[in-house]
Amino acid sequence: MSRLADPKILMSIKDLPLAAKTTVDGFMAGIQASNVKGEGMEFSQYRSYQAGDDLRRLDWKIFARSDRYYIRESEIETSISVRFLVDASASMNHVDGAFTKIEYARYLAASLAYLASSQSDAIGLYVFQDNSLFSLPSRKDHQHLSRIFYQLENIHPAGKFTEPVNYKNIFSGGRKKELLIFITDYYEQNGEITKLLNSLASNRHEIIVFHLMGRNELELDYKGYSALEDLETGQTIRIDPANSNKQYKEKMDNYLNEVRTTLLNKNIFYRMFTMDEPVEQALMDFLKQRNKIRG
């Protein structure tokens, strides 16, 4: 993995728009330079310049990187509405290494929003926090992207996940099919996240769930600690990693498989990320699901 792709380096950039731009520009440059068209994806196609080609179709960014002339052969000008749903309940304050889940979620959402905006998509933001729901309806302009960056930078997780009574703003979008991207740690006490996703799936939206987990959560790696506190309920439980590790990992694997299977059975795209993973796979997932709607 290159230093550019390292989330620790990119999340350390204090300017969120700059971190998002750096990530997406590097990701798109890699796709274009390799001239690879992945299954289920549509990118502008490129070929070498030939005498008589329209110079206005030259891609100067590729020229700057490769010192070769390439023509942008075709481009499909279609856009969709993309809405980002971000879990900002207190459990998103979970720390693994140098970062919290909300910091990773903020960086992931910003990168995806920048990519969606670069595809001329309308983008919106919904933040689930302390039993309330912040809404920024979808729009398509550069200033709106700046508003989303601002709101992401000012998320401070607190309380429990939003109750269903507050979901009405999510269903107030137009009749046009949309892509909903839900970033969450999937911590629920009474099935509230599952109920939300069930309702969204019944509206026939395309949904992506990015499930954030700490490496220390997956491996019960809390060196020096004998007790853990639930960030939302305040309850504490004693742990003994030396004696409980195998049983814990089996339960964790069963839990993750259950979540994945439940969502896939509802035609909801699911991927689990740890906070030390680069976000390029999420960007690729977004492009693939986006093209399902366009196709």
Phi and psi restraints in degrees (value plus and minus 20) as a CYANA .aco file:
   2 SER   PHI     -95.7   -55.7
   2 SER   PSI     139.0   179.0
   3 ARG   PHI     -79.8   -39.8
   3 ARG   PSI     -52.7   -12.7
   4 LEU   PHI     -83.7   -43.7
   4 LEU   PSI     -52.6   -12.6
   5 ALA   PHI    -107.1   -67.1
   5 ALA   PSI     -28.4    11.6
   6 ASP   PHI     -89.3   -49.3
   6 ASP   PSI      96.6   136.6
   7 PRO   PHI     -82.6   -42.6
   7 PRO   PSI     -48.5    -8.5
   8 LYS   PHI     -82.9   -42.9
   8 LYS   PSI     -58.3   -18.3
   9 ILE   PHI     -93.5   -53.5
   9 ILE   PSI     -65.4   -25.4
  10 LEU   PHI     -89.1   -49.1
  10 LEU   PSI     -57.4   -17.4
  11 MET   PHI     -92.9   -52.9
  11 MET   PSI     -37.6     2.4
  12 SER   PHI     -97.8   -57.8
  12 SER   PSI     -32.0     8.0
  13 ILE   PHI     -91.0   -51.0
  13 ILE   PSI      99.4   139.4
  14 LYS   PHI     -90.6   -50.6
  14 LYS   PSI     -45.3    -5.3
  15 ASP   PHI    -107.1   -67.1
  15 ASP   PSI      83.7   123.7
  16 LEU   PHI     -80.3   -40.3
  16 LEU   PSI     -65.8   -25.8
  17 PRO   PHI     -77.7   -37.7
  17 PRO   PSI     -58.0   -18.0
  18 LEU   PHI     -87.1   -47.1
  18 LEU   PSI     -61.6   -21.6
  19 ALA   PHI     -82.2   -42.2
  19 ALA   PSI     -62.9   -22.9
  20 ALA   PHI     -85.2   -45.2
  20 ALA   PSI     -65.6   -25.6
  21 LYS   PHI     -82.7   -42.7
  21 LYS   PSI     -63.5   -23.5
  22 THR   PHI     -80.7   -40.7
  22 THR   PSI     -63.0   -23.0
  23 THR   PHI     -85.0   -45.0
  23 THR   PSI     -70.4   -30.4
  24 VAL   PHI     -90.2   -50.2
  24 VAL   PSI     -61.2   -21.2
  25 ASP   PHI     -81.5   -41.5
  25 ASP   PSI     -60.8   -20.8
  26 GLY   PHI     -86.4   -46.4
  26 GLY   PSI     -59.5   -19.5
  27 PHE   PHI     -84.1   -44.1
  27 PHE   PSI     -68.1   -28.1
  28 MET   PHI     -88.4   -48.4
  28 MET   PSI     -54.9   -14.9
  29 ALA   PHI     -82.9   -42.9
  29 ALA   PSI     -58.9   -18.9
  30 GLY   PHI     -84.9   -44.9
  30 GLY   PSI     -59.6   -19.6
  31 ILE   PHI     -86.4   -46.4
  31 ILE   PSI     -67.6   -27.6
  32 GLN   PHI     -89.6   -49.6
  32 GLN   PSI     -60.8   -20.8
  33 ALA   PHI     -86.7   -46.7
  33 ALA   PSI     -52.7   -12.7
  34 SER   PHI    -100.1   -60.1
  34 SER   PSI     -34.3     5.7
  35 ASN   PHI      34.6    74.6
  35 ASN   PSI      18.0    58.0
  36 VAL   PHI    -124.2   -84.2
  36 VAL   PSI     114.7   154.7
  37 LYS   PHI    -131.2   -91.2
  37 LYS   PSI      85.8   125.8
  38 GLY   PHI     -91.8   -51.8
  38 GLY   PSI     140.3   180.3
  39 GLU   PHI     -82.1   -42.1
  39 GLU   PSI     110.6   150.6
  40 GLY   PHI      59.7    99.7
  40 GLY   PSI     -12.2    27.8
  41 MET   PHI    -140.3  -100.3
  41 MET   PSI     131.1   171.1
  42 GLU   PHI    -146.5  -106.5
  42 GLU   PSI      97.3   137.3
  43 PHE   PHI    -140.5  -100.5
  43 PHE   PSI     143.8   183.8
  44 SER   PHI     -81.1   -41.1
  44 SER   PSI     118.0   158.0
  45 GLN   PHI    -114.8   -74.8
  45 GLN   PSI     128.7   168.7
  46 TYR   PHI    -146.9  -106.9
  46 TYR   PSI     128.2   168.2
  47 ARG   PHI    -165.8  -125.8
  47 ARG   PSI     143.2   183.2
  48 SER   PHI     -85.8   -45.8
  48 SER   PSI     126.3   166.3
  49 TYR   PHI     -85.5   -45.5
  49 TYR   PSI     118.9   158.9
  50 GLN   PHI    -146.4  -106.4
  50 GLN   PSI     130.2   170.2
  51 ALA   PHI     -73.9   -33.9
  51 ALA   PSI     111.0   151.0
  52 GLY   PHI      80.2   120.2
  52 GLY   PSI     -31.6     8.4
  53 ASP   PHI     -88.2   -48.2
  53 ASP   PSI     129.8   169.8
  54 ASP   PHI     -88.5   -48.5
  54 ASP   PSI      98.3   138.3
  55 LEU   PHI     -84.6   -44.6
  55 LEU   PSI     -40.6    -0.6
  56 ARG   PHI     -88.6   -48.6
  56 ARG   PSI     -35.4     4.6
  57 ARG   PHI    -116.7   -76.7
  57 ARG   PSI     -15.6    24.4
  58 LEU   PHI     -87.8   -47.8
  58 LEU   PSI     119.5   159.5
  59 ASP   PHI    -117.5   -77.5
  59 ASP   PSI      83.8   123.8
  60 TRP   PHI     -94.3   -54.3
  60 TRP   PSI     -44.3    -4.3
  61 LYS   PHI     -86.7   -46.7
  61 LYS   PSI     -62.1   -22.1
  62 ILE   PHI     -87.0   -47.0
  62 ILE   PSI     -57.6   -17.6
  63 PHE   PHI     -80.4   -40.4
  63 PHE   PSI     -61.5   -21.5
  64 ALA   PHI     -84.0   -44.0
  64 ALA   PSI     -52.3   -12.3
  65 ARG   PHI    -105.1   -65.1
  65 ARG   PSI     -55.1   -15.1
  66 SER   PHI    -132.6   -92.6
  66 SER   PSI     -32.3     7.7
  67 ASP   PHI      42.3    82.3
  67 ASP   PSI       7.4    47.4
  68 ARG   PHI    -149.3  -109.3
  68 ARG   PSI     131.8   171.8
  69 TYR   PHI    -113.0   -73.0
  69 TYR   PSI     105.8   145.8
  70 TYR   PHI    -145.2  -105.2
  70 TYR   PSI     122.9   162.9
  71 ILE   PHI    -121.0   -81.0
  71 ILE   PSI     112.9   152.9
  72 ARG   PHI     -98.6   -58.6
  72 ARG   PSI      86.5   126.5
  73 GLU   PHI     -98.5   -58.5
  73 GLU   PSI     -59.7   -19.7
  74 SER   PHI    -174.9  -134.9
  74 SER   PSI     132.0   172.0
  75 GLU   PHI    -170.5  -130.5
  75 GLU   PSI     107.3   147.3
  76 ILE   PHI    -111.7   -71.7
  76 ILE   PSI      96.1   136.1
  77 GLU   PHI    -113.4   -73.4
  77 GLU   PSI      59.4    99.4
  78 THR   PHI    -150.8  -110.8
  78 THR   PSI     130.7   170.7
  79 SER   PHI    -155.2  -115.2
  79 SER   PSI     139.6   179.6
  80 ILE   PHI    -152.4  -112.4
  80 ILE   PSI     159.5   199.5
  81 SER   PHI    -123.1   -83.1
  81 SER   PSI     107.4   147.4
  82 VAL   PHI    -140.2  -100.2
  82 VAL   PSI     105.0   145.0
  83 ARG   PHI    -137.3   -97.3
  83 ARG   PSI     111.2   151.2
  84 PHE   PHI    -120.2   -80.2
  84 PHE   PSI     104.9   144.9
  85 LEU   PHI    -130.6   -90.6
  85 LEU   PSI      98.1   138.1
  86 VAL   PHI    -137.8   -97.8
  86 VAL   PSI     103.8   143.8
  87 ASP   PHI     -96.0   -56.0
  87 ASP   PSI      97.9   137.9
  88 ALA   PHI    -143.1  -103.1
  88 ALA   PSI      11.8    51.8
  89 SER   PHI     -93.1   -53.1
  89 SER   PSI     148.6   188.6
  90 ALA   PHI     -81.2   -41.2
  90 ALA   PSI     -47.5    -7.5
  91 SER   PHI     -84.6   -44.6
  91 SER   PSI     -37.1     2.9
  92 MET   PHI     -95.3   -55.3
  92 MET   PSI     -21.1    18.9
  93 ASN   PHI    -104.0   -64.0
  93 ASN   PSI     -18.3    21.7
  94 HIS   PHI     -76.4   -36.4
  94 HIS   PSI     114.6   154.6
  95 VAL   PHI    -126.2   -86.2
  95 VAL   PSI     114.7   154.7
  96 ASP   PHI    -157.9  -117.9
  96 ASP   PSI      96.0   136.0
  97 GLY   PHI      50.7    90.7
  97 GLY   PSI    -149.0  -109.0
  98 ALA   PHI    -115.5   -75.5
  98 ALA   PSI     -20.8    19.2
  99 PHE   PHI    -153.1  -113.1
  99 PHE   PSI     138.5   178.5
 100 THR   PHI    -117.1   -77.1
 100 THR   PSI     146.4   186.4
 101 LYS   PHI     -81.9   -41.9
 101 LYS   PSI     -57.9   -17.9
 102 ILE   PHI     -88.1   -48.1
 102 ILE   PSI     -51.8   -11.8
 103 GLU   PHI     -86.3   -46.3
 103 GLU   PSI     -61.4   -21.4
 104 TYR   PHI     -86.1   -46.1
 104 TYR   PSI     -63.4   -23.4
 105 ALA   PHI     -81.3   -41.3
 105 ALA   PSI     -60.9   -20.9
 106 ARG   PHI     -82.5   -42.5
 106 ARG   PSI     -65.8   -25.8
 107 TYR   PHI     -87.0   -47.0
 107 TYR   PSI     -61.4   -21.4
 108 LEU   PHI     -83.7   -43.7
 108 LEU   PSI     -67.5   -27.5
 109 ALA   PHI     -83.7   -43.7
 109 ALA   PSI     -60.7   -20.7
 110 ALA   PHI     -83.5   -43.5
 110 ALA   PSI     -61.6   -21.6
 111 SER   PHI     -85.5   -45.5
 111 SER   PSI     -63.5   -23.5
 112 LEU   PHI     -86.2   -46.2
 112 LEU   PSI     -59.4   -19.4
 113 ALA   PHI     -84.8   -44.8
 113 ALA   PSI     -60.5   -20.5
 114 TYR   PHI     -83.1   -43.1
 114 TYR   PSI     -62.6   -22.6
 115 LEU   PHI     -85.2   -45.2
 115 LEU   PSI     -64.2   -24.2
 116 ALA   PHI     -81.9   -41.9
 116 ALA   PSI     -62.4   -22.4
 117 SER   PHI     -84.1   -44.1
 117 SER   PSI     -56.6   -16.6
 118 SER   PHI     -88.1   -48.1
 118 SER   PSI     -39.7     0.3
 119 GLN   PHI    -111.5   -71.5
 119 GLN   PSI     -10.9    29.1
 120 SER   PHI      47.1    87.1
 120 SER   PSI       7.2    47.2
 121 ASP   PHI    -104.3   -64.3
 121 ASP   PSI     129.9   169.9
 122 ALA   PHI     -96.7   -56.7
 122 ALA   PSI     117.9   157.9
 123 ILE   PHI    -149.4  -109.4
 123 ILE   PSI     125.8   165.8
 124 GLY   PHI    -160.4  -120.4
 124 GLY   PSI     146.2   186.2
 125 LEU   PHI    -157.3  -117.3
 125 LEU   PSI     115.6   155.6
 126 TYR   PHI    -152.3  -112.3
 126 TYR   PSI     105.3   145.3
 127 VAL   PHI    -136.6   -96.6
 127 VAL   PSI     101.9   141.9
 128 PHE   PHI    -115.5   -75.5
 128 PHE   PSI      93.0   133.0
 129 GLN   PHI    -173.7  -133.7
 129 GLN   PSI     109.6   149.6
 130 ASP   PHI      28.9    68.9
 130 ASP   PSI      25.8    65.8
 131 ASN   PHI      42.0    82.0
 131 ASN   PSI       9.5    49.5
 132 SER   PHI    -154.4  -114.4
 132 SER   PSI     151.9   191.9
 133 LEU   PHI    -156.9  -116.9
 133 LEU   PSI      95.8   135.8
 134 PHE   PHI    -107.0   -67.0
 134 PHE   PSI     113.7   153.7
 135 SER   PHI    -144.6  -104.6
 135 SER   PSI     112.7   152.7
 136 LEU   PHI    -149.7  -109.7
 136 LEU   PSI      75.2   115.2
 137 PRO   PHI     -77.2   -37.2
 137 PRO   PSI     136.9   176.9
 138 SER   PHI     -87.2   -47.2
 138 SER   PSI     114.0   154.0
 139 ARG   PHI    -165.0  -125.0
 139 ARG   PSI     144.3   184.3
 140 LYS   PHI    -144.5  -104.5
 140 LYS   PSI      65.7   105.7
 141 ASP   PHI    -183.0  -143.0
 141 ASP   PSI     140.8   180.8
 142 HIS   PHI     -86.2   -46.2
 142 HIS   PSI     -55.5   -15.5
 143 GLN   PHI     -83.3   -43.3
 143 GLN   PSI     -54.1   -14.1
 144 HIS   PHI     -87.1   -47.1
 144 HIS   PSI     -56.5   -16.5
 145 LEU   PHI     -80.5   -40.5
 145 LEU   PSI     -60.8   -20.8
 146 SER   PHI     -83.2   -43.2
 146 SER   PSI     -57.7   -17.7
 147 ARG   PHI     -83.4   -43.4
 147 ARG   PSI     -61.2   -21.2
 148 ILE   PHI     -85.3   -45.3
 148 ILE   PSI     -62.5   -22.5
 149 PHE   PHI     -76.9   -36.9
 149 PHE   PSI     -65.8   -25.8
 150 TYR   PHI     -80.1   -40.1
 150 TYR   PSI     -66.2   -26.2
 151 GLN   PHI     -86.1   -46.1
 151 GLN   PSI     -58.9   -18.9
 152 LEU   PHI     -83.0   -43.0
 152 LEU   PSI     -61.2   -21.2
 153 GLU   PHI     -84.0   -44.0
 153 GLU   PSI     -44.2    -4.2
 154 ASN   PHI    -125.8   -85.8
 154 ASN   PSI      -0.8    39.2
 155 ILE   PHI     -99.0   -59.0
 155 ILE   PSI     108.3   148.3
 156 HIS   PHI    -149.5  -109.5
 156 HIS   PSI      81.0   121.0
 157 PRO   PHI     -76.0   -36.0
 157 PRO   PSI     121.4   161.4
 158 ALA   PHI    -182.8  -142.8
 158 ALA   PSI     131.8   171.8
 159 GLY   PHI      47.3    87.3
 159 GLY   PSI    -179.8  -139.8
 160 LYS   PHI    -118.6   -78.6
 160 LYS   PSI     155.0   195.0
 161 PHE   PHI     -90.2   -50.2
 161 PHE   PSI     132.6   172.6
 162 THR   PHI     -83.0   -43.0
 162 THR   PSI     117.5   157.5
 163 GLU   PHI     -96.3   -56.3
 163 GLU   PSI     133.0   173.0
 164 PRO   PHI     -76.1   -36.1
 164 PRO   PSI     -46.2    -6.2
 165 VAL   PHI     -81.3   -41.3
 165 VAL   PSI     -40.4    -0.4
 166 ASN   PHI    -117.1   -77.1
 166 ASN   PSI     -13.3    26.7
 167 TYR   PHI    -101.7   -61.7
 167 TYR   PSI     -27.5    12.5
 168 LYS   PHI     -76.4   -36.4
 168 LYS   PSI     -53.8   -13.8
 169 ASN   PHI     -84.6   -44.6
 169 ASN   PSI     -45.1    -5.1
 170 ILE   PHI     -90.0   -50.0
 170 ILE   PSI     -49.8    -9.8
 171 PHE   PHI    -114.6   -74.6
 171 PHE   PSI     -10.5    29.5
 172 SER   PHI    -111.7   -71.7
 172 SER   PSI     -11.7    28.3
 173 GLY   PHI     -90.6   -50.6
 173 GLY   PSI     156.0   196.0
 174 GLY   PHI     -92.1   -52.1
 174 GLY   PSI    -199.4  -159.4
 175 ARG   PHI     -98.6   -58.6
 175 ARG   PSI     -35.0     5.0
 176 LYS   PHI     -86.4   -46.4
 176 LYS   PSI     122.0   162.0
 177 LYS   PHI     -83.6   -43.6
 177 LYS   PSI     119.7   159.7
 178 GLU   PHI    -146.7  -106.7
 178 GLU   PSI     147.2   187.2
 179 LEU   PHI    -131.5   -91.5
 179 LEU   PSI     101.0   141.0
 180 LEU   PHI    -126.9   -86.9
 180 LEU   PSI     108.6   148.6
 181 ILE   PHI    -136.0   -96.0
 181 ILE   PSI      92.8   132.8
 182 PHE   PHI    -125.9   -85.9
 182 PHE   PSI     100.0   140.0
 183 ILE   PHI    -130.0   -90.0
 183 ILE   PSI      97.4   137.4
 184 THR   PHI    -174.9  -134.9
 184 THR   PSI     139.8   179.8
 185 ASP   PHI    -114.2   -74.2
 185 ASP   PSI     -18.8    21.2
 186 TYR   PHI      39.3    79.3
 186 TYR   PSI       7.7    47.7
 187 TYR   PHI    -103.2   -63.2
 187 TYR   PSI      96.8   136.8
 188 GLU   PHI    -156.9  -116.9
 188 GLU   PSI     127.2   167.2
 189 GLN   PHI    -122.9   -82.9
 189 GLN   PSI     -52.2   -12.2
 190 ASN   PHI    -151.2  -111.2
 190 ASN   PSI      11.9    51.9
 191 GLY   PHI      51.6    91.6
 191 GLY   PSI       0.7    40.7
 192 GLU   PHI     -86.5   -46.5
 192 GLU   PSI     -55.4   -15.4
 193 ILE   PHI     -91.5   -51.5
 193 ILE   PSI     -61.9   -21.9
 194 THR   PHI     -81.1   -41.1
 194 THR   PSI     -61.2   -21.2
 195 LYS   PHI     -83.4   -43.4
 195 LYS   PSI     -61.4   -21.4
 196 LEU   PHI     -80.5   -40.5
 196 LEU   PSI     -68.0   -28.0
 197 LEU   PHI     -86.3   -46.3
 197 LEU   PSI     -55.2   -15.2
 198 ASN   PHI     -80.7   -40.7
 198 ASN   PSI     -63.3   -23.3
 199 SER   PHI     -86.5   -46.5
 199 SER   PSI     -62.6   -22.6
 200 LEU   PHI     -85.9   -45.9
 200 LEU   PSI     -59.9   -19.9
 201 ALA   PHI     -85.6   -45.6
 201 ALA   PSI     -52.3   -12.3
 202 SER   PHI     -88.7   -48.7
 202 SER   PSI     -38.3     1.7
 203 ASN   PHI    -106.5   -66.5
 203 ASN   PSI     -14.8    25.2
 204 ARG   PHI      43.5    83.5
 204 ARG   PSI       8.6    48.6
 205 HIS   PHI     -98.0   -58.0
 205 HIS   PSI     134.0   174.0
 206 GLU   PHI    -101.2   -61.2
 206 GLU   PSI     110.4   150.4
 207 ILE   PHI    -147.9  -107.9
 207 ILE   PSI     115.2   155.2
 208 ILE   PHI    -136.5   -96.5
 208 ILE   PSI     110.9   150.9
 209 VAL   PHI    -133.3   -93.3
 209 VAL   PSI      99.0   139.0
 210 PHE   PHI    -123.2   -83.2
 210 PHE   PSI      91.0   131.0
 211 HIS   PHI    -115.5   -75.5
 211 HIS   PSI      94.7   134.7
 212 LEU   PHI    -113.8   -73.8
 212 LEU   PSI     109.0   149.0
 213 MET   PHI    -153.6  -113.6
 213 MET   PSI     125.7   165.7
 214 GLY   PHI    -102.6   -62.6
 214 GLY   PSI     125.8   165.8
 215 ARG   PHI     -80.6   -40.6
 215 ARG   PSI     -55.0   -15.0
 216 ASN   PHI     -87.6   -47.6
 216 ASN   PSI     -50.0   -10.0
 217 GLU   PHI     -87.8   -47.8
 217 GLU   PSI     -64.2   -24.2
 218 LEU   PHI     -85.9   -45.9
 218 LEU   PSI     -53.7   -13.7
 219 GLU   PHI    -129.3   -89.3
 219 GLU   PSI     -15.1    24.9
 220 LEU   PHI      30.6    70.6
 220 LEU   PSI      30.1    70.1
 221 ASP   PHI    -126.4   -86.4
 221 ASP   PSI      65.0   105.0
 222 TYR   PHI    -144.6  -104.6
 222 TYR   PSI      47.7    87.7
 223 LYS   PHI     -78.3   -38.3
 223 LYS   PSI     110.6   150.6
 224 GLY   PHI      68.8   108.8
 224 GLY   PSI     -25.0    15.0
 225 TYR   PHI    -133.1   -93.1
 225 TYR   PSI     118.0   158.0
 226 SER   PHI    -130.8   -90.8
 226 SER   PSI     -24.7    15.3
 227 ALA   PHI    -167.5  -127.5
 227 ALA   PSI     128.5   168.5
 228 LEU   PHI    -143.2  -103.2
 228 LEU   PSI     127.0   167.0
 229 GLU   PHI    -129.8   -89.8
 229 GLU   PSI     112.6   152.6
 230 ASP   PHI     -91.0   -51.0
 230 ASP   PSI      99.5   139.5
 231 LEU   PHI     -88.5   -48.5
 231 LEU   PSI     -37.9     2.1
 232 GLU   PHI    -121.8   -81.8
 232 GLU   PSI     -52.2   -12.2
 233 THR   PHI    -124.1   -84.1
 233 THR   PSI     -38.6     1.4
 234 GLY   PHI      62.3   102.3
 234 GLY   PSI     -23.2    16.8
 235 GLN   PHI     -90.8   -50.8
 235 GLN   PSI     128.2   168.2
 236 THR   PHI    -137.9   -97.9
 236 THR   PSI     126.0   166.0
 237 ILE   PHI    -151.3  -111.3
 237 ILE   PSI     123.4   163.4
 238 ARG   PHI    -104.2   -64.2
 238 ARG   PSI     124.3   164.3
 239 ILE   PHI    -148.3  -108.3
 239 ILE   PSI     131.0   171.0
 240 ASP   PHI    -157.3  -117.3
 240 ASP   PSI      60.7   100.7
 241 PRO   PHI     -73.6   -33.6
 241 PRO   PSI     -54.7   -14.7
 242 ALA   PHI     -82.1   -42.1
 242 ALA   PSI     -55.1   -15.1
 243 ASN   PHI    -123.9   -83.9
 243 ASN   PSI     -36.1     3.9
 244 SER   PHI    -129.9   -89.9
 244 SER   PSI     -22.7    17.3
 245 ASN   PHI     -79.4   -39.4
 245 ASN   PSI     -69.0   -29.0
 246 LYS   PHI     -83.0   -43.0
 246 LYS   PSI     -67.1   -27.1
 247 GLN   PHI     -83.8   -43.8
 247 GLN   PSI     -60.0   -20.0
 248 TYR   PHI     -82.4   -42.4
 248 TYR   PSI     -66.3   -26.3
 249 LYS   PHI     -84.8   -44.8
 249 LYS   PSI     -55.9   -15.9
 250 GLU   PHI     -83.4   -43.4
 250 GLU   PSI     -63.8   -23.8
 251 LYS   PHI     -86.2   -46.2
 251 LYS   PSI     -58.5   -18.5
 252 MET   PHI     -85.3   -45.3
 252 MET   PSI     -63.3   -23.3
 253 ASP   PHI     -81.5   -41.5
 253 ASP   PSI     -62.0   -22.0
 254 ASN   PHI     -83.7   -43.7
 254 ASN   PSI     -61.1   -21.1
 255 TYR   PHI     -82.5   -42.5
 255 TYR   PSI     -68.5   -28.5
 256 LEU   PHI     -84.7   -44.7
 256 LEU   PSI     -59.4   -19.4
 257 ASN   PHI     -84.8   -44.8
 257 ASN   PSI     -57.7   -17.7
 258 GLU   PHI     -85.8   -45.8
 258 GLU   PSI     -64.9   -24.9
 259 VAL   PHI     -80.5   -40.5
 259 VAL   PSI     -68.3   -28.3
 260 ARG   PHI     -80.4   -40.4
 260 ARG   PSI     -67.9   -27.9
 261 THR   PHI     -83.9   -43.9
 261 THR   PSI     -62.7   -22.7
 262 THR   PHI     -78.9   -38.9
 262 THR   PSI     -64.4   -24.4
 263 LEU   PHI     -92.6   -52.6
 263 LEU   PSI     -63.3   -23.3
 264 LEU   PHI     -82.3   -42.3
 264 LEU   PSI     -53.5   -13.5
 265 ASN   PHI     -86.4   -46.4
 265 ASN   PSI     -38.4     1.6
 266 LYS   PHI    -121.9   -81.9
 266 LYS   PSI      -6.7    33.3
 267 ASN   PHI      41.9    81.9
 267 ASN   PSI      13.3    53.3
 268 ILE   PHI    -122.1   -82.1
 268 ILE   PSI     105.6   145.6
 269 PHE   PHI     -91.7   -51.7
 269 PHE   PSI     113.9   153.9
 270 TYR   PHI    -151.5  -111.5
 270 TYR   PSI     117.2   157.2
 271 ARG   PHI    -168.3  -128.3
 271 ARG   PSI     115.9   155.9
 272 MET   PHI    -117.3   -77.3
 272 MET   PSI     115.0   155.0
 273 PHE   PHI    -142.8  -102.8
 273 PHE   PSI     119.8   159.8
 274 THR   PHI    -115.6   -75.6
 274 THR   PSI     139.1   179.1
 275 MET   PHI     -96.1   -56.1
 275 MET   PSI     -20.5    19.5
 276 ASP   PHI    -125.5   -85.5
 276 ASP   PSI     -12.5    27.5
 277 GLU   PHI    -112.8   -72.8
 277 GLU   PSI     122.9   162.9
 278 PRO   PHI     -87.2   -47.2
 278 PRO   PSI     138.1   178.1
 279 VAL   PHI    -113.2   -73.2
 279 VAL   PSI     -16.1    23.9
 280 GLU   PHI     -76.4   -36.4
 280 GLU   PSI     -57.9   -17.9
 281 GLN   PHI     -83.3   -43.3
 281 GLN   PSI     -56.6   -16.6
 282 ALA   PHI     -85.5   -45.5
 282 ALA   PSI     -58.4   -18.4
 283 LEU   PHI     -84.8   -44.8
 283 LEU   PSI     -60.2   -20.2
 284 MET   PHI     -85.4   -45.4
 284 MET   PSI     -63.1   -23.1
 285 ASP   PHI     -79.0   -39.0
 285 ASP   PSI     -61.6   -21.6
 286 PHE   PHI     -80.1   -40.1
 286 PHE   PSI     -66.6   -26.6
 287 LEU   PHI     -83.7   -43.7
 287 LEU   PSI     -59.1   -19.1
 288 LYS   PHI     -85.4   -45.4
 288 LYS   PSI     -66.4   -26.4
 289 GLN   PHI     -89.6   -49.6
 289 GLN   PSI     -52.6   -12.6
 290 ARG   PHI     -81.6   -41.6
 290 ARG   PSI     -61.6   -21.6
 291 ASN   PHI     -91.9   -51.9
 291 ASN   PSI     -41.5    -1.5
 292 LYS   PHI     -83.3   -43.3
 292 LYS   PSI     -60.2   -20.2
 293 ILE   PHI     -89.9   -49.9
 293 ILE   PSI     -63.5   -23.5
 294 ARG   PHI     -89.3   -49.3
 294 ARG   PSI     -50.1   -10.1
